[in-house]
Each structure stands twice: as C-alpha cells, then as structure tokens.
Amino acid sequence: MPVSVVIPTLNEEARLGATIDAAFAAGAAEVIVADGGSSDATVAIAQSRGARVLRVVRASGALTEGAPEARTTPRASQLNAGAREAKHDAVIFLHADTFLPEGACKAIESAMKAGVVFGGFRIAFIEDGLRVVAALINARTRLTRKPWGDQAQFVARDAFLRAGGYRELPIMEDYELARRMKRIGRTAMLPLAVRTSGRRFRELGSFRTAALNWWIIACYHAGVSPERLARWYRG
C-alpha cells in the first residue's frame, strides 16, 4: 500500500529539506508540500527534493500546482488540499520540522491491513532535555489513542474524506480530527517514534507549555471560540 505524505508549510526553509528526505527514506511514494504563501526558499527547496508543491489560496480554498503567488491560508486548508490531491490510499500529515522514522510507511501499511483507519506515532524531541515531556505525551496517547499533529497523524484517505477532513479552524484542527476519527473507526499508536522540534517547550518552558496546552483544550470544551484560543496560544 503506497503512502502519500502531506506537509503544510509557511516559511519553513530551515528544516523542510531534511523532513522531505526523511519522508522518502521512510518509504513515502509521494510527498506533497501544501504551501500557504511562503516568502522564503520553502517552495524551491521542496521542488529540489522531489516533492510536489501545491499553493493553497485562502480566499476560496482553491489550489494550483506551482502557482507564482499565493496568500497565507489556515493549516487545515493546506492539509485538506493535500489530502484531496494525494494519489494513494494512506496519507500521513507531517509537520515541516518532524522527521519520520525508517520503516514508518510499512508500519502504516500493516496497521491499515489490520483495519486501522487513523493513528500516529510515538514522539521524541530533537532538542536535549525533553525526555520527560516526550514520555508524558507518549503515555497520554497510549491511553487515549488520539495523537496530535506533531505525532504525524496518518489516515485512510477515503475515511478521512468521507468524514469531511480537517475542520477549518485556526487552531485545534488536529485535536478535533483525532476525537472524530476515534468515533469513526479503529485507531492505533505505532511503536516507532517521530523526531520533532521541541522549540516551543524550550522557549516557554516545559511546565508553562503543557499548562497552556491543557488550558486551551479545557477552554475549547467549554465553548470558547477557536479564534480566541488561537490568539491566546500564539501570545
């Protein structure tokens, strides 16, 4: 079962090349970079590494391949556009600073043959000093089977599209999808670990970042608008 990888980007030139290389090394049959209007070398790097580039336009949600101009667009729109254009039945949604492990695509193939429709990976951080944070995140997802976006969510494309894809939210689109997909079908956490950036934990501090994350979730369930939550999260 070939796997498509979708990477949403906005000015991600620093790590994107290594992320794409790792995705192909992990067995991806195609990598789609859904760009939301980058002004740096993101698009050129993606093309040089063999990725297909989609420019996602905010106004209509439309997309064009290799278009010269685009406006910034919500990440959910980028992810949905990439999934619609994916050629394969299994899709991984990958952050631009997250590296897939060797054998990731074979592990997804095995999981889907066993009836899994949605899941993610364990997490490890690139930066030192965040092992406890990673362990807590992995413990949470073992219990809930609801991985968040930085854990490389993967999905059966048909089930994802039938469910309406990601909600067009300014924040929490990954959390909302995980909750919804768990109600739709079987979910799983794979034993392999992605390596991702923990820069937010390093910049704000581990306790403060975790507390903010859970405060945002609590407020989301209490009915606070996603627009307000996005402003709080981004400071």
C-alpha positions as CSV (number, residue, x, y, z in Angstrom):
1,M,0.0,0.0,0.0
2,P,1.8,3.2,-1.2
3,V,1.7,6.1,1.2
4,S,1.4,9.9,0.5
5,V,2.9,12.4,2.8
6,V,1.3,15.9,3.1
7,I,3.4,18.7,4.7
8,P,1.8,22.1,5.3
9,T,4.3,24.9,5.1
10,L,4.7,28.6,5.6
11,N,8.4,29.9,5.5
12,E,9.9,26.5,6.6
13,E,13.2,26.6,4.7
14,A,15.3,25.8,7.8
15,R,14.3,22.1,8.2
16,L,12.0,21.3,5.2
17,G,14.7,19.7,3.1
18,A,15.6,17.2,5.8
19,T,12.0,16.5,6.5
20,I,11.3,15.6,2.9
21,D,14.4,13.4,2.7
22,A,13.4,11.5,5.8
23,A,9.9,11.0,4.4
24,F,11.2,9.4,1.3
25,A,13.7,7.4,3.3
26,A,10.7,6.2,5.4
27,G,9.1,4.7,2.3
28,A,6.8,7.5,1.1
29,A,5.6,7.1,-2.5
30,E,5.0,10.8,-2.9
31,V,5.5,13.9,-0.8
32,I,3.1,16.9,-1.2
33,V,4.1,20.2,0.2
34,A,0.9,22.3,0.6
35,D,2.3,25.8,0.9
36,G,0.3,28.7,2.4
37,G,2.2,31.6,0.9
38,S,5.9,31.3,1.8
39,S,8.2,34.2,1.0
40,D,11.4,32.4,1.7
41,A,13.1,29.4,-0.2
42,T,10.5,26.9,1.0
43,V,9.0,26.2,-2.4
44,A,12.4,25.9,-4.1
45,I,13.7,23.5,-1.5
46,A,10.6,21.3,-1.8
47,Q,10.9,21.1,-5.5
48,S,14.6,20.4,-5.4
49,R,13.9,17.5,-3.0
50,G,11.4,15.9,-5.3
51,A,8.2,17.0,-3.6
52,R,5.1,18.1,-5.4
53,V,4.2,21.7,-4.5
54,L,0.6,23.0,-4.1
55,R,-0.1,26.6,-3.5
56,V,-3.3,26.9,-1.4
57,V,-5.2,30.1,-1.8
58,R,-7.0,31.5,1.3
59,A,-9.9,33.2,-0.4
60,S,-11.6,30.1,-1.9
61,G,-9.6,27.2,-0.6
62,A,-8.6,26.5,-4.2
63,L,-5.1,25.3,-5.1
64,T,-2.8,25.4,-8.0
65,E,0.4,23.5,-8.6
66,G,3.5,25.7,-8.8
67,A,1.5,28.9,-9.0
68,P,3.7,32.1,-8.6
69,E,1.5,33.8,-6.0
70,A,-0.5,32.7,-3.0
71,R,-1.8,34.1,0.2
72,T,-1.4,32.8,3.7
73,T,-4.1,30.2,4.5
74,P,-5.1,28.2,7.6
75,R,-3.1,25.0,8.1
76,A,-6.4,23.0,8.0
77,S,-7.0,24.2,4.4
78,Q,-3.5,23.2,3.4
79,L,-3.9,19.7,4.9
80,N,-7.2,19.1,3.2
81,A,-5.9,20.3,-0.1
82,G,-3.0,17.9,0.1
83,A,-5.2,15.0,1.0
84,R,-7.6,15.7,-1.9
85,E,-4.7,15.7,-4.3
86,A,-2.9,12.6,-2.8
87,K,-2.6,9.7,-5.1
88,H,-2.6,6.9,-2.5
89,D,-5.0,5.3,0.0
90,A,-2.8,6.0,3.1
91,V,-1.9,9.6,4.0
92,I,0.5,11.0,6.6
93,F,0.1,14.6,7.7
94,L,3.6,15.7,8.7
95,H,4.8,19.0,10.3
96,A,7.7,20.6,8.4
97,D,10.0,20.1,11.4
98,T,9.2,16.5,12.1
99,F,11.2,13.5,10.8
100,L,9.6,10.2,10.0
101,P,11.5,7.1,11.2
102,E,12.8,4.3,8.9
103,G,10.0,1.8,8.3
104,A,7.2,4.3,9.0
105,C,5.3,3.6,5.8
106,K,5.5,-0.2,6.2
107,A,4.2,0.1,9.7
108,I,1.2,2.1,8.5
109,E,0.5,-0.4,5.7
110,S,0.5,-3.2,8.3
111,A,-1.8,-1.3,10.6
112,M,-4.3,-0.5,7.8
113,K,-4.4,-4.1,6.6
114,A,-5.4,-4.9,10.2
115,G,-8.3,-2.5,10.0
116,V,-6.9,0.7,11.4
117,V,-8.3,3.9,9.9
118,F,-6.4,6.6,11.9
119,G,-3.4,6.8,14.2
120,G,0.0,8.3,14.9
121,F,3.5,7.7,16.2
122,R,5.3,8.0,19.5
123,I,7.3,11.2,19.8
124,A,10.9,12.1,20.6
125,F,12.3,15.6,20.6
126,I,15.3,16.7,18.6
127,E,16.5,19.0,21.4
128,D,18.1,17.7,24.6
129,G,16.4,17.8,28.0
130,L,12.8,17.0,26.9
131,R,12.7,13.2,27.5
132,V,10.2,13.6,30.4
133,V,7.9,15.7,28.2
134,A,8.1,13.1,25.5
135,A,7.4,10.3,27.9
136,L,4.3,12.1,29.2
137,I,3.0,12.7,25.7
138,N,3.5,9.1,24.8
139,A,1.8,7.9,28.0
140,R,-1.2,10.2,27.2
141,T,-1.6,8.9,23.6
142,R,-1.2,5.2,24.7
143,L,-4.2,5.8,26.9
144,T,-6.3,7.9,24.6
145,R,-5.2,6.7,21.1
146,K,-5.7,10.3,20.0
147,P,-2.4,11.6,18.6
148,W,-1.9,15.3,17.9
149,G,-0.5,16.8,14.8
150,D,3.2,16.7,15.9
151,Q,2.9,12.9,16.1
152,A,2.5,12.6,12.3
153,Q,-1.2,11.7,12.2
154,F,-2.0,9.1,9.5
155,V,-5.3,8.2,8.0
156,A,-7.1,6.1,5.5
157,R,-7.8,8.7,2.8
158,D,-11.3,7.6,1.9
159,A,-12.4,7.6,5.5
160,F,-10.8,11.0,6.0
161,L,-12.6,12.5,3.0
162,R,-15.9,10.9,3.9
163,A,-15.6,12.4,7.4
164,G,-15.1,15.9,5.9
165,G,-11.4,16.2,6.6
166,Y,-10.0,18.7,9.0
167,R,-12.3,21.3,10.3
168,E,-11.4,24.8,9.0
169,L,-10.3,26.0,12.4
170,P,-7.4,28.4,13.3
171,I,-6.3,26.0,16.0
172,M,-7.1,22.6,17.4
173,E,-7.8,21.1,14.0
174,D,-5.6,18.1,14.8
175,Y,-7.2,17.5,18.2
176,E,-10.7,17.7,16.8
177,L,-9.8,15.3,14.0
178,A,-8.3,12.7,16.4
179,R,-11.5,12.8,18.5
180,R,-13.8,12.4,15.5
181,M,-11.8,9.7,13.8
182,K,-11.7,7.6,17.0
183,R,-15.5,7.6,16.9
184,I,-15.5,6.6,13.2
185,G,-13.2,3.6,13.3
186,R,-10.2,1.8,14.8
187,T,-7.3,4.0,15.8
188,A,-3.7,2.9,16.8
189,M,-0.4,4.3,18.1
190,L,2.5,2.8,16.2
191,P,5.6,1.8,18.3
192,L,8.0,3.8,16.1
193,A,8.9,7.4,17.1
194,V,9.0,10.5,15.0
195,R,11.6,13.1,15.9
196,T,10.2,16.6,16.1
197,S,11.2,20.0,17.3
198,G,10.5,20.9,20.9
199,R,11.4,24.6,20.4
200,R,8.1,25.8,22.0
201,F,8.8,23.8,25.1
202,R,12.4,25.2,25.2
203,E,11.3,28.8,24.6
204,L,8.3,28.9,27.0
205,G,9.4,26.2,29.4
206,S,8.0,22.6,29.7
207,F,5.6,23.3,32.5
208,R,4.2,26.5,31.1
209,T,3.8,25.0,27.6
210,A,2.0,21.9,28.9
211,A,-0.2,24.0,31.2
212,L,-1.1,26.3,28.3
213,N,-1.9,23.3,26.0
214,W,-4.3,21.8,28.6
215,W,-5.9,25.2,29.3
216,I,-6.6,25.6,25.6
217,I,-8.2,22.2,25.5
218,A,-10.3,22.9,28.6
219,C,-11.5,26.2,27.1
220,Y,-12.2,24.5,23.8
221,H,-14.5,22.1,25.5
222,A,-16.1,24.9,27.4
223,G,-17.1,26.6,24.2
224,V,-14.5,29.3,23.8
225,S,-14.2,30.3,20.1
226,P,-11.2,28.8,18.2
227,E,-10.3,32.3,17.1
228,R,-9.9,33.4,20.7
229,L,-8.0,30.3,21.6
230,A,-5.6,30.9,18.7
231,R,-4.8,34.4,19.9
232,W,-4.1,33.0,23.4
233,Y,-1.9,30.2,22.1
234,R,0.1,32.5,19.9
235,G,0.5,35.1,22.5
